């Protein structure tokens, strides 16, 4: 399953580089698997392969960041401190390999849920591989909702069986607002029960390829 590699970033956090914690206005650039806090904003970089030029720069301006990947395997950079609403604007170029997701990402506990709210992707991306549960309109667009079961896969609580929830926007966009809490409410109404929020971050995930994304603004 294409999400397995990204999950190792959470399941085996102890193997990461030491955390980078800053409180200045300087940018923070990381080039290896790492999680930490930069200018008061939490981040995580994960990639399953070496590649070259693979990095994530946290800009020190809210949750804005710049990500670069070049054959990095499963590459995932996410930034933010969580919240009920996300706003963003960015430019992107290149490719995202066999799959890609741009939007909001996180987990809940009790029950353990991995979730994606996807507003954009590179060519060939934006496919959850799950079962469609419904759709709804919010923030000027329509999202299709999917659910998928991960059996005995790595998670933030070790190897576990858990559900993945997806809202995938039918019309891609590179700027806007995501009403995160309204997706949670809709999922709940469809019987997709969430738990206590563990994280909510702006995300780019690429399953290979060579590309970049540069957020001119971002907050969550």
Backbone bond lengths (Angstrom), bond angles and torsions (degrees), N, CA, C in turn:
res aa  C-N    CA-C-N  psi(-1)  N-CA   C-N-CA  omega(-1)  CA-C   N-CA-C  phi
1 X - - - 1.471 - - 1.515 109.39 -
2 X 1.283 118.76 138.22 1.448 122.10 -169.43 1.508 114.39 -66.67
3 X 1.348 118.65 -15.21 1.459 119.70 -176.44 1.521 112.84 -93.37
4 X 1.323 117.78 -4.04 1.454 120.19 -173.11 1.522 111.31 -60.77
5 X 1.352 116.98 -45.33 1.456 118.99 -176.03 1.512 111.68 -62.44
6 X 1.329 116.78 -40.27 1.464 119.43 -179.79 1.517 111.38 -62.13
7 X 1.306 116.98 -32.57 1.456 120.35 -177.71 1.524 112.26 -68.18
8 X 1.352 117.17 -27.36 1.451 118.69 -179.90 1.518 111.83 -62.02
9 X 1.327 116.92 -25.45 1.456 119.80 179.00 1.513 111.01 -61.82
10 X 1.329 116.16 -31.38 1.456 120.91 179.89 1.514 110.75 -89.43
11 X 1.308 116.85 -41.40 1.455 120.24 -172.76 1.525 112.52 -69.40
12 X 1.349 115.98 -30.79 1.448 119.20 -174.98 1.518 110.24 -123.29
13 X 1.339 115.01 49.53 1.463 120.54 -178.81 1.523 111.33 -59.71
14 X 1.310 117.69 -26.21 1.448 119.68 -178.36 1.513 113.31 -65.36
15 X 1.356 118.88 -17.55 1.446 121.72 179.88 1.519 112.30 -89.75
16 X 1.313 118.47 1.75 1.452 122.72 -177.51 1.532 110.66 -74.77
17 X 1.346 114.21 165.54 1.456 120.49 168.59 1.528 109.03 -63.36
18 X 1.338 118.26 160.10 1.463 120.33 175.84 1.521 111.20 -56.41
19 X 1.314 116.46 148.81 1.449 121.29 -178.42 1.514 110.86 -66.08
20 X 1.341 115.68 145.46 1.450 121.74 172.82 1.511 107.27 -103.98
21 X 1.318 118.03 113.84 1.453 122.58 -178.38 1.528 108.96 -121.33
22 X 1.325 116.83 117.29 1.451 121.04 -179.77 1.517 109.39 -130.89
23 X 1.305 115.33 157.30 1.460 120.41 176.17 1.524 110.97 -127.65
24 X 1.347 117.67 7.11 1.452 121.36 177.90 1.518 109.61 -85.36
25 X 1.334 116.07 -175.72 1.461 120.46 176.86 1.519 111.72 -95.38
26 X 1.315 117.63 11.69 1.450 120.73 179.86 1.528 110.65 -75.37
27 X 1.331 115.39 152.18 1.451 120.66 174.59 1.520 109.61 -74.89
28 X 1.324 116.10 155.85 1.461 122.29 176.92 1.512 108.21 -122.52
29 X 1.323 117.19 123.54 1.458 121.61 178.07 1.516 109.36 -113.75
30 X 1.327 116.69 127.38 1.461 121.61 178.20 1.518 108.39 -119.20
31 X 1.334 116.45 143.65 1.462 121.88 -174.66 1.522 112.32 -127.86
32 X 1.337 116.81 9.38 1.465 120.58 177.61 1.522 108.05 -145.60
33 X 1.325 116.26 169.23 1.456 120.15 -177.87 1.521 110.16 -56.01
34 X 1.330 115.40 121.37 1.453 118.95 -171.28 1.515 110.28 -162.99
35 X 1.317 116.34 148.65 1.448 121.61 171.30 1.519 108.54 -136.85
36 X 1.312 116.71 150.15 1.446 119.39 -178.08 1.509 111.69 176.74
37 X 1.335 115.45 -158.32 1.448 122.51 -179.73 1.513 108.92 -130.79
38 X 1.320 116.90 132.32 1.457 123.14 178.70 1.522 108.44 -127.19
39 X 1.318 116.89 119.52 1.465 120.65 -179.66 1.523 112.15 53.96
40 X 1.329 115.62 37.42 1.449 121.05 178.17 1.511 115.23 81.08
41 X 1.338 118.00 3.22 1.466 122.50 -178.54 1.525 109.03 -113.40
42 X 1.326 117.40 130.61 1.454 122.12 -179.56 1.530 110.74 -79.15
43 X 1.321 114.97 148.29 1.468 119.84 179.62 1.524 109.04 -147.47
44 X 1.329 114.62 165.36 1.460 121.05 170.17 1.518 108.95 -152.69
45 X 1.333 116.34 133.96 1.465 123.34 171.86 1.512 108.20 -115.71
46 X 1.330 116.11 131.36 1.466 121.61 175.99 1.513 108.83 -138.61
47 X 1.326 116.71 136.36 1.457 121.48 171.64 1.515 108.27 -148.28
48 X 1.320 116.12 142.33 1.454 120.67 -174.61 1.519 112.36 -90.72
49 X 1.342 117.64 -13.13 1.455 121.31 -179.38 1.518 111.14 -125.74
50 X 1.331 116.27 170.50 1.451 121.07 -178.69 1.512 112.99 -79.06
51 X 1.326 116.33 -60.08 1.449 120.51 -179.06 1.515 111.70 58.01
52 X 1.325 115.53 -155.37 1.456 121.00 177.21 1.519 108.92 -150.82
53 X 1.316 116.52 148.59 1.455 120.61 179.84 1.513 113.46 63.99
54 X 1.340 117.72 27.42 1.460 121.82 -177.67 1.523 109.19 -91.33
55 X 1.315 117.18 118.57 1.457 119.64 -174.98 1.517 110.91 -157.13
56 X 1.323 114.82 165.69 1.460 122.47 172.47 1.521 107.45 -139.94
57 X 1.328 116.47 123.85 1.458 121.92 -179.96 1.518 109.67 -110.55
58 X 1.321 116.68 117.17 1.455 122.05 175.91 1.527 106.48 -86.98
59 X 1.318 117.11 121.76 1.458 121.41 -167.32 1.523 114.31 -79.33
60 X 1.322 117.84 -15.62 1.449 119.43 -177.24 1.511 112.98 80.49
61 X 1.318 116.75 15.72 1.467 123.15 178.40 1.525 107.95 -125.96
62 X 1.332 116.41 87.16 1.457 119.56 -174.61 1.517 109.94 63.69
63 X 1.341 116.59 -135.90 1.467 121.48 179.88 1.522 112.24 -99.94
64 X 1.340 118.07 16.28 1.467 120.85 179.51 1.527 110.06 -67.47
65 X 1.349 116.18 141.02 1.452 120.38 177.90 1.521 110.03 -153.73
66 X 1.327 115.58 166.49 1.459 122.25 174.08 1.516 108.16 -124.41
67 X 1.318 116.94 131.14 1.457 122.32 -178.30 1.523 109.86 -121.75
68 X 1.320 115.68 141.05 1.467 122.94 177.31 1.515 109.17 -133.77
69 X 1.324 117.52 136.43 1.455 120.97 176.77 1.518 109.76 -143.07
70 X 1.326 115.91 148.15 1.454 122.63 178.96 1.520 107.84 -149.63
71 X 1.330 115.49 94.16 1.465 121.81 -178.04 1.532 110.90 54.86
72 X 1.328 115.39 50.42 1.471 122.17 -177.63 1.516 112.33 -93.36
73 X 1.335 118.34 12.88 1.455 120.15 -173.54 1.512 108.94 72.82
74 X 1.338 116.26 -140.25 1.461 120.18 173.84 1.525 106.92 -80.33
75 X 1.325 116.26 113.66 1.463 122.35 -175.63 1.515 108.47 -111.99
76 X 1.344 116.21 130.36 1.457 120.37 -179.32 1.515 109.27 -142.63
77 X 1.346 115.98 123.11 1.456 122.03 172.17 1.511 108.30 -124.60
78 X 1.339 117.03 132.62 1.453 120.77 178.59 1.527 110.06 -142.49
79 X 1.350 114.75 144.14 1.457 121.11 -171.70 1.525 109.05 -142.18
80 X 1.319 117.80 138.31 1.461 120.89 174.48 1.512 112.41 144.49
81 X 1.312 115.89 163.12 1.460 122.11 -177.99 1.517 113.74 -108.48
82 X 1.315 118.41 6.77 1.458 120.55 178.12 1.508 112.12 88.64
83 X 1.337 115.95 157.59 1.451 120.73 179.91 1.511 110.65 159.46
84 X 1.331 115.89 176.22 1.461 120.79 -175.63 1.522 113.10 -88.12
85 X 1.341 117.62 -13.19 1.460 121.32 -177.68 1.518 109.73 -141.03
86 X 1.327 116.78 139.71 1.461 122.59 174.83 1.527 109.28 -121.35
87 X 1.320 116.48 141.93 1.460 121.77 171.98 1.519 108.06 -128.43
88 X 1.328 116.32 149.52 1.465 118.73 -175.53 1.524 110.47 -162.00
89 X 1.329 114.82 160.40 1.463 123.44 169.22 1.518 106.55 -155.18
90 X 1.323 117.24 134.96 1.461 120.12 -176.82 1.521 110.87 -156.11
91 X 1.311 115.12 167.36 1.457 122.78 168.81 1.520 107.60 -120.37
92 X 1.313 116.54 151.99 1.457 120.20 -179.82 1.517 109.12 -139.34
93 X 1.332 115.64 157.44 1.453 120.75 176.06 1.521 109.75 -153.17
94 X 1.314 116.15 161.91 1.452 121.01 178.03 1.509 112.53 89.05
95 X 1.332 116.58 -147.42 1.459 122.37 -175.58 1.516 110.02 -136.05
96 X 1.337 114.41 161.59 1.463 120.95 -179.30 1.507 113.38 -117.49
97 X 1.320 118.08 19.90 1.454 120.74 179.04 1.509 112.96 70.37
98 X 1.332 116.59 -144.92 1.457 121.49 -174.12 1.511 114.54 -77.05
99 X 1.316 118.63 -17.36 1.466 122.45 178.09 1.520 108.33 -157.02
100 X 1.312 116.63 155.80 1.455 120.56 178.49 1.518 109.40 -162.90
101 X 1.341 115.65 149.85 1.457 122.50 -179.20 1.523 108.47 -142.86
102 X 1.327 116.70 134.25 1.459 122.53 175.88 1.523 106.78 -131.11
103 X 1.327 116.91 126.33 1.462 119.67 -179.19 1.511 111.29 161.96
104 X 1.334 116.48 -129.88 1.461 122.77 179.68 1.525 108.70 -118.44
105 X 1.334 116.17 141.18 1.460 122.03 -175.08 1.522 109.43 -139.73
106 X 1.334 116.16 150.42 1.455 118.64 174.32 1.516 113.00 178.19
107 X 1.333 114.19 -168.69 1.458 123.56 -179.70 1.516 109.71 -135.85
108 X 1.331 115.75 156.38 1.457 122.04 163.74 1.525 108.14 -124.67
109 X 1.320 115.36 163.48 1.463 121.37 176.66 1.523 109.02 -122.87
110 X 1.320 115.19 153.12 1.482 121.95 178.80 1.535 113.06 53.06
111 X 1.318 120.71 63.94 1.460 126.60 5.32 1.538 113.54 -85.66
112 X 1.331 113.03 162.88 1.456 121.31 177.99 1.533 108.96 -78.11
113 X 1.337 116.13 115.67 1.462 122.35 -178.41 1.524 108.82 -133.61
114 X 1.327 117.09 135.54 1.464 123.30 169.34 1.522 107.28 -104.98
115 X 1.329 117.68 130.35 1.467 118.66 -175.25 1.526 112.96 -133.71
116 X 1.330 114.23 151.96 1.461 123.65 176.65 1.530 108.85 -131.92
117 X 1.329 116.74 135.49 1.461 122.89 165.18 1.527 105.45 -116.82
118 X 1.319 117.01 109.27 1.465 122.40 -166.31 1.527 110.01 -108.37
119 X 1.319 116.35 118.62 1.468 121.50 177.71 1.521 112.98 -102.92
120 X 1.326 117.35 -17.01 1.465 119.47 -173.66 1.521 109.33 -159.96
121 X 1.331 115.65 166.52 1.456 122.03 178.81 1.509 108.38 -166.35
122 X 1.328 115.96 167.98 1.448 121.55 172.93 1.530 108.67 -87.65
123 X 1.303 116.98 169.72 1.462 121.62 -177.41 1.521 110.67 -52.51
124 X 1.331 116.17 130.65 1.453 121.21 179.44 1.508 114.17 88.14
125 X 1.333 118.09 -4.72 1.452 121.18 -178.22 1.511 112.39 -96.56
126 X 1.326 115.16 -167.15 1.458 120.71 176.01 1.511 114.86 76.79
127 X 1.340 117.65 19.60 1.464 121.22 -179.59 1.516 109.19 -113.13
128 X 1.336 116.57 119.92 1.464 120.49 -175.50 1.520 113.38 -78.89
129 X 1.322 117.16 -26.99 1.454 120.07 -174.01 1.511 113.59 74.66
130 X 1.342 116.84 11.07 1.453 120.62 -177.25 1.514 113.10 -105.53
131 X 1.324 115.85 -169.96 1.461 123.48 179.18 1.519 109.20 -97.26
132 X 1.340 116.31 129.19 1.458 118.57 -178.91 1.528 110.15 -71.91
133 X 1.334 114.81 131.74 1.460 121.99 -178.53 1.514 113.04 -106.07
134 X 1.338 117.25 -17.60 1.452 120.51 -178.46 1.507 110.33 162.77
135 X 1.328 116.05 -165.43 1.455 122.03 176.19 1.521 108.25 -156.34
136 X 1.333 116.35 161.47 1.456 120.17 174.92 1.508 109.68 -159.94
137 X 1.331 115.68 164.11 1.460 121.82 -178.64 1.520 110.10 -109.59
138 X 1.319 115.79 134.49 1.457 122.34 179.32 1.525 107.47 -162.44
139 X 1.315 116.98 150.68 1.465 122.61 176.52 1.525 112.39 53.97
140 X 1.337 116.13 38.26 1.458 120.91 175.24 1.506 115.66 76.65
141 X 1.326 118.49 14.87 1.459 120.57 -179.95 1.514 111.67 -151.69
142 X 1.340 115.53 176.12 1.456 122.75 179.09 1.520 109.26 -112.55
143 X 1.329 115.31 135.67 1.461 122.05 178.05 1.520 109.40 -117.20
144 X 1.325 116.67 132.35 1.457 121.99 169.56 1.524 108.76 -89.77
145 X 1.321 115.55 138.83 1.459 121.68 -172.38 1.532 109.26 -110.77
146 X 1.324 115.62 132.43 1.457 121.90 -177.81 1.521 110.34 -131.26
147 X 1.333 114.73 156.80 1.458 121.56 175.60 1.519 108.81 -136.67
148 X 1.316 116.29 141.51 1.460 121.57 -179.52 1.520 109.08 -143.51
149 X 1.328 117.17 140.18 1.457 122.06 178.63 1.521 110.34 -96.03
150 X 1.323 116.38 128.43 1.463 122.69 171.91 1.528 107.99 -100.91
151 X 1.315 116.23 117.94 1.459 121.83 -177.52 1.523 111.07 -98.64
152 X 1.341 115.25 120.66 1.469 121.50 176.08 1.523 111.93 49.31
153 X 1.327 114.83 56.19 1.452 121.81 179.55 1.528 109.81 -118.25
154 X 1.331 117.22 157.95 1.466 120.17 177.75 1.530 111.34 -61.43
155 X 1.323 116.51 145.16 1.459 121.73 -179.84 1.514 108.92 -150.63
156 X 1.319 117.19 -175.77 1.463 120.83 176.34 1.525 111.69 -69.73
157 X 1.331 116.79 -9.14 1.466 121.45 177.45 1.523 111.33 -119.72
158 X 1.321 116.35 33.23 1.451 120.59 -178.53 1.522 111.41 80.97
159 X 1.320 116.91 -167.11 1.458 120.74 178.55 1.525 109.49 -66.32
160 X 1.334 116.14 128.02 1.462 120.06 -173.58 1.517 110.03 -157.55
161 X 1.318 115.50 164.96 1.461 122.39 170.27 1.524 106.92 -104.52
162 X 1.321 116.06 127.61 1.464 120.61 -174.11 1.522 109.46 -152.94
163 X 1.333 115.18 167.24 1.459 121.89 179.43 1.531 110.41 -98.24
164 X 1.322 114.73 146.69 1.461 122.93 169.51 1.522 108.32 -109.37
165 X 1.328 117.34 130.79 1.458 123.28 176.19 1.532 108.74 -111.33
166 X 1.328 115.86 138.85 1.455 121.99 178.86 1.519 110.64 -132.60
167 X 1.338 116.50 137.04 1.461 122.72 160.35 1.520 105.92 -117.34
168 X 1.333 117.83 119.90 1.465 121.36 -176.65 1.519 109.17 -120.11
169 X 1.310 116.10 118.09 1.462 122.73 -177.45 1.526 109.71 -66.57
170 X 1.323 116.92 136.84 1.456 119.96 -177.40 1.518 112.67 -76.14
171 X 1.338 118.02 -27.98 1.466 122.79 178.48 1.526 108.18 -116.11
172 X 1.312 116.80 116.68 1.455 120.97 -177.28 1.531 111.44 -64.11
173 X 1.331 115.74 151.81 1.459 120.70 174.30 1.526 108.94 -151.70
174 X 1.333 116.46 158.18 1.457 121.67 -177.42 1.526 112.47 -116.57
175 X 1.317 117.40 8.56 1.466 121.10 173.06 1.517 107.84 -156.98
176 X 1.326 115.63 154.50 1.456 118.50 178.11 1.506 112.40 150.76
177 X 1.324 114.60 -164.55 1.456 123.49 179.76 1.524 109.20 -123.24
178 X 1.315 116.82 137.95 1.460 122.67 174.77 1.520 107.92 -115.12
179 X 1.322 116.61 115.61 1.466 121.94 177.08 1.522 108.21 -82.75
180 X 1.318 115.49 83.91 1.463 121.96 -171.90 1.522 111.45 -55.42
181 X 1.311 117.38 -45.87 1.462 120.84 -175.91 1.526 112.04 -64.05
182 X 1.334 118.34 -29.11 1.464 119.86 178.51 1.526 111.46 -70.87
183 X 1.322 117.45 -31.54 1.467 119.91 173.61 1.526 109.69 -66.84
184 X 1.334 115.97 -42.77 1.461 118.95 177.92 1.528 110.64 -59.10
185 X 1.334 116.51 -43.61 1.470 120.79 -179.34 1.523 111.05 -63.58
186 X 1.326 116.39 -41.69 1.471 119.97 -179.59 1.519 110.79 -66.02
187 X 1.321 116.72 -44.58 1.462 119.28 177.67 1.526 110.35 -57.62
188 X 1.311 116.41 -44.12 1.460 120.89 -179.64 1.522 111.09 -60.00
189 X 1.357 116.78 -40.43 1.463 120.58 -179.51 1.513 112.44 -66.20
190 X 1.337 116.69 -21.24 1.465 121.77 178.88 1.529 111.74 -94.26
191 X 1.328 116.15 9.65 1.450 120.18 -179.79 1.513 113.70 83.16
192 X 1.330 117.35 9.19 1.461 122.63 178.56 1.528 107.04 -92.29
193 X 1.303 115.77 85.48 1.460 122.01 -170.74 1.525 111.38 -79.11
194 X 1.325 115.05 129.66 1.449 121.46 177.42 1.524 110.04 -102.05
195 X 1.332 115.33 172.58 1.447 120.43 179.28 1.511 111.21 -118.89
196 X 1.324 115.81 -146.03 1.465 121.97 178.68 1.524 109.38 -77.78
197 X 1.315 116.08 133.41 1.461 120.30 -175.64 1.522 111.14 -66.54
198 X 1.311 115.99 123.94 1.457 122.48 176.22 1.520 110.83 -93.83
199 X 1.331 117.13 -41.83 1.455 120.98 178.15 1.520 110.60 -162.00
200 X 1.341 114.95 156.86 1.462 123.54 171.26 1.520 106.07 -148.77
201 X 1.328 116.90 115.78 1.459 121.74 -174.96 1.528 110.49 -136.53
202 X 1.338 116.47 152.78 1.458 120.37 167.92 1.523 108.23 -67.88
203 X 1.330 116.28 141.51 1.461 121.87 -168.85 1.515 112.75 -134.74
204 X 1.340 115.43 143.62 1.456 121.34 156.60 1.521 106.70 -131.56
205 X 1.326 115.20 130.17 1.469 121.57 176.00 1.517 107.95 -128.77
206 X 1.329 116.13 132.72 1.465 121.76 -179.42 1.518 109.02 -133.33
207 X 1.311 115.80 131.17 1.458 121.05 -179.31 1.511 112.25 -95.16
208 X 1.323 116.52 51.28 1.460 121.78 -178.59 1.518 111.17 115.76
209 X 1.323 115.64 -161.48 1.453 120.73 179.04 1.514 112.51 74.50
210 X 1.315 114.95 -170.60 1.458 122.12 -179.64 1.514 107.93 -138.96
211 X 1.341 117.17 120.12 1.442 118.80 -176.91 1.503 111.99 -167.82
212 X 1.340 114.90 -171.62 1.458 120.44 178.87 1.516 109.45 -157.02
213 X 1.311 114.94 159.55 1.469 122.29 172.85 1.517 106.90 -140.81
214 X 1.322 115.81 137.50 1.463 121.66 -176.08 1.517 109.07 -131.06
215 X 1.346 116.04 108.87 1.456 121.33 178.82 1.523 110.09 -81.19
216 X 1.332 116.98 118.18 1.458 120.28 172.26 1.522 110.55 -76.98
217 X 1.339 116.61 -24.71 1.453 121.81 174.57 1.510 108.89 -154.89
218 X 1.322 115.25 152.31 1.457 119.89 178.41 1.513 110.35 -170.42
219 X 1.320 116.21 137.74 1.456 120.64 176.45 1.516 108.89 -153.89
220 X 1.325 115.48 151.64 1.468 120.09 174.73 1.517 107.31 -158.04
